Amino acid sequence: MKILYLHTTGNLGGAERIALDVAAAVAAERPGWRLAAVLGADGPLREAYESLGVACRVVPLPEAVARLGDSGLR
């Protein structure tokens, strides 16, 4: 089984922390499953995933897309 986590950010917010908890639980229960994450920006989220053994790739989003969502309100 392969699972891919997709995030528009590289920061650690509430949703990202929940995804990390899920990834940690899946990794513990199903060690043979391949977990990966694609992040829209580099940051502490990449380091957190990698500490769980989740392969990460940063694919920067275009500026117009990166501004969308609640993180773009700041």
Secondary structure in CASP SS format (residue, H / E / C, confidence):
PFRMAT SS
TARGET T0000
AUTHOR 0000-0000-0000
METHOD secondary structure of the structure
MODEL  1
M C 1.00
K E 1.00
I E 1.00
L E 1.00
Y E 1.00
L E 1.00
H E 1.00
T C 1.00
T C 1.00
G C 1.00
N C 1.00
L C 1.00
G C 1.00
G H 1.00
A H 1.00
E H 1.00
R H 1.00
I H 1.00
A H 1.00
L H 1.00
D H 1.00
V H 1.00
A H 1.00
A H 1.00
A H 1.00
V H 1.00
A H 1.00
A H 1.00
E H 1.00
R C 1.00
P C 1.00
G C 1.00
W C 1.00
R E 1.00
L E 1.00
A E 1.00
A E 1.00
V E 1.00
L E 1.00
G C 1.00
A C 1.00
D C 1.00
G C 1.00
P H 1.00
L H 1.00
R H 1.00
E H 1.00
A H 1.00
Y H 1.00
E H 1.00
S H 1.00
L C 1.00
G C 1.00
V C 1.00
A E 1.00
C E 1.00
R E 1.00
V E 1.00
V C 1.00
P C 1.00
L C 1.00
P C 1.00
E H 1.00
A H 1.00
V H 1.00
A H 1.00
R C 1.00
L C 1.00
G C 1.00
D H 1.00
S H 1.00
G H 1.00
L H 1.00
R C 1.00
END
